[in-house]
Amino acid sequence: MDAEILCIGSELLHGDIVNTNARYISKKLAEIAINVHYQTVVGDNADRIKKAFDIGFSRADIVICTGGLGPTQDDITKETLAEYFGVEMIYDEESYQHVVNMYQRFRRSVPKNNIKQAYFPKGSIILNNPNGTANGCIYRGKDKEGNYKIGILLPGPPKEMEPLMDSEVIPYLKEFSSWVVYGEKILVMNIGEAAAEEMVIDLIKEQTNPTIAPFASAGKVVFRVTAKAESKEKCIELIKPLKEELINRFGKENAYAVSSGKVEDKVAELLLDKNLTIAVAESLTGGLVASKLVSYPGISESFLEGFITYSNESKIKTLKVKEETLKKYGAVSEETAKEMAYGAAKVAGADIGLSTTGVAGPSGGSKEKPVGLVYVCVYYNGKYELKEIHATGVRDTIRERAATRVIDLVRTCVEE
């Protein structure tokens, strides 16, 4: 089956709100082998919403819509769906009581126009929304050509939409799909996107099931291997030999499997598994490395301390970097990176210390030390592992590349 995602709201078009709903719905539909070929965003305009429904149902079996379920006059999503299928809107007492109960929780009286939220296309399956006043609904009926179509209406706020998608919509749609789609991610470091693709281009050209899809991010390339089968277990069986072949071609020192596609998750798992502690000293990245690591649940067993030593004075005072080192070599140097990593480990009493220092730009560079010059270092077991990076891109991209590389450098040191 094919689905189209229709997100309603002028605030989405104006850029006031990031459209995370489409991403979430797409991922959930992919898991049950329902294709999404189009995503549409339309503002709060009756004519354009009607046209979007007409187009959506003309090229998909299912249209999942978010937004436009509120009590105001411009909230016309339900009315538009009813008009498309040629059914009337009917009152649902339980939905009105739901609105009343939600208002009572905040000790407020229900405005008269909220009764609008209790009307639905006749024959709908009503989806109770425990996190807001706007109940959603599912309607299945025939279009003008006599083909069955499914319209699913969900509230716009993600905190309301996502639980309904998980608990109500996916179980309903599973009845129309007997397949499972499952994917795993291979993370590739130290190899550019074009070079990485060239190394496996024969596999990509010959792919059927499973499939391979590469995409690049700052400092890494991720290959998603996806299989379609009657069960997750069968998908894993299909993926395994291809996953092993990819890692073999890229080299185990450069590639590894991680479900999230995040370097920091692999490293956090490694640190916890080996009972190693770590401390972080950041200049260029300004806390980005620490933020990535502490996003992993349970990392408090390994992560001891993070130091943001942006100024030379803080490097000297906090990490005990030698003043003469800074004067002779500068803050952006191999020597300073090493002393920062060592200082982080010693001050925190950690097994591992890592550091980042560099020129993020857009200004501040020189001929000797241009924008994008970065040094990252890991101190572990009395040894230093240092990398000089020449990163390109805007300030945040350079910082992201540095954070990703130094975290992966921890993996390399620990595995060796």
C-alpha positions, 0 to 999 in steps of 0.5 A: 500500500502507498500512503501520503502524508499531509501536514496542515498549518501555515506555521509550518510553511512560514518556518515557525515550526519544524515539521517533525511529524512527517519524519516520525510518520514516515519512519513508522510506516516504513516499519510495516512496509507501507510506502510513502512517496509524497509528503505535502505541507499546506497552509490553513486555507480551505481551497488549498486543503481540499485540493491537497486531499484530492491530489493525495487520494489520487496517488495513494491508498492512505492519506495521513493528515496532521493538524487542523483539528482545533475549535476555530473556524480555520480548523476544517480538516475533518470537514474536508475529509467528510466532503471528499467521501460524501458523508455528513458530520455527526456529533459524538458525545464521548468526544465532547465529554473528553473536551470537558474533562480536559478543561476540568483538569485545568479548572477552566470552563469549556468555550462554546466553539470547542463543541466543534471538536466533537464532530466527525465524519459519519462512520469514523473510528474515533481516536481518543487523544489523552494528551489534548482536546483534539481527538483524531479519527480514521475513515475508510470509504470509497472514492468517486471511482469506487476505490477504497481509501483510508483517511487518518486525521491526527492532531498537530502537536507532536506530543499528541500525534506520536502516541496516537500513531503508535497506539492506534494508527500502526496497529490498524494499518498492520491489518493491511500489510503482511510485511515487515521492513527492518534496517540496520546501519553501518557507520563508516569513518575516515572514508569520504562519501564518494570513495565509500560508495565506489568501494561497494558500487557493485553491491549497490547496482546488484541490490534487490532485497536487502537494499543499501542506501548511503548518506553522509553526515559531518565526519561520517558516512552511514550505510543503511541496509534494509530488508523486507520480509514476513518477520523481523527475524527473517529480515535480520537473516537477510541483512547479516551477510551483506552487513558483514561484507560491507564491514569487510570492504571498508575495514573493521578499523573504519566501519562498524554496525550501530543501530542509531548510526551515532558514533557516540552510542558505539563509544558509550557502549564500549566504555561501559562494557570495558568499565572505563572512565572518561573526561573531556576537555573542549575548546573548539567544540565548546561542550558538543562532545560532552553533550553527545556522550551524555545523551546515551542512557547510563553513561554516568558510569563512565563519564566523569567530567567535562571541561570547556576551556575556551580561553588560554587562562582556563586551559592553564588554570583548569587543565594545567596546560603549561603557559610556555606551551601556549606561548610557543605553539599556540592554543591550536597545536598538537602540543596543546591538544596533548596537554589538554587531553592529559590534563582532563584525565589527570584532573578528573581521575579518568582512564581516558582524556580527550581534547579538541582545539582548532579554528572554527571560523568564520574569522580568526584563521591565518595562513599558518593556522587557517579556518578548519584546522583542528587537533583532536587527541585521546590520552589512554594507557600512557599513550597519545593518539592525535589527529590533525583535521582540515575540515571544511564548511561553516562553523557548526559543521567544523565543530560537528566534524571535530566532535565526531572524529575525536569520539571515534578516536576513543573507539580506535584507542580502546579497541586497539 
